[in-house]
Amino acid sequence: MSEQRRIDFLVERDGLQLATEWVRRTMQIYRRAVLAKGHFAHAYPYRHRFVVSYLELKRWLRVGSTTGPT
């Protein structure tokens, strides 16, 4: 599932502010997971998936959080 679909759901259900907070928390979780050598997200093929999701979240913060759902 794309991060955008998850975010759209959260914006609809909880509003923009809470969705934005979720995005920020989730970015931190994904980043820590990828950097932790003992975490499965550090290894192939999960690392790529986590990084792509992180970048989707980051892009949404830059673009989507100010304009609403896309």
C-alpha positions as CSV (number, residue, x, y, z in Angstrom):
1,M,0.0,0.0,0.0
2,S,1.3,3.4,-0.8
3,E,2.0,5.9,2.0
4,Q,-0.2,8.4,0.1
5,R,-3.3,6.2,0.5
6,R,-2.6,5.8,4.2
7,I,-2.1,9.5,4.7
8,D,-5.3,10.3,2.7
9,F,-7.2,7.9,5.0
10,L,-5.8,9.6,8.1
11,V,-6.5,13.1,6.9
12,E,-10.1,12.1,6.2
13,R,-10.5,10.3,9.5
14,D,-8.4,12.5,11.9
15,G,-7.8,15.7,10.1
16,L,-4.7,17.4,8.7
17,Q,-2.9,18.1,12.0
18,L,-3.1,14.6,13.4
19,A,-2.1,13.1,10.0
20,T,0.9,15.4,9.9
21,E,2.0,14.3,13.3
22,W,1.6,10.7,12.3
23,V,3.7,11.3,9.2
24,R,6.5,12.9,11.3
25,R,6.5,10.0,13.8
26,T,6.4,7.4,11.1
27,M,9.4,9.0,9.4
28,Q,11.4,8.8,12.6
29,I,10.4,5.1,13.1
30,Y,11.3,4.2,9.5
31,R,14.6,6.1,9.7
32,R,15.7,4.4,12.9
33,A,14.7,1.0,11.6
34,V,16.8,1.3,8.5
35,L,19.8,2.5,10.4
36,A,19.6,-0.2,13.1
37,K,21.8,-3.1,12.0
38,G,19.7,-5.6,14.0
39,H,16.4,-4.5,12.5
40,F,15.0,-6.4,9.5
41,A,14.5,-3.0,7.7
42,H,18.3,-2.7,7.5
43,A,18.5,-5.6,5.1
44,Y,17.5,-6.4,1.6
45,P,14.8,-6.2,0.3
46,Y,13.1,-4.3,3.2
47,R,15.6,-1.5,3.3
48,H,14.6,-0.3,-0.2
49,R,10.9,-0.4,0.7
50,F,11.4,1.5,3.9
51,V,13.5,4.2,2.2
52,V,10.9,4.6,-0.6
53,S,8.2,5.0,2.0
54,Y,10.3,7.4,4.0
55,L,10.8,9.5,0.9
56,E,7.0,9.4,0.1
57,L,6.3,10.7,3.6
58,K,9.0,13.4,3.3
59,R,7.5,14.6,0.0
60,W,4.0,14.7,1.5
61,L,5.3,16.9,4.3
62,R,6.8,19.3,1.8
63,V,3.8,19.3,-0.6
64,G,0.7,17.6,0.7
65,S,0.6,18.8,4.3
66,T,0.1,22.4,3.0
67,T,-2.4,21.6,0.3
68,G,-4.3,18.7,1.8
69,P,-4.8,15.3,0.1
70,T,-3.7,14.9,-3.4
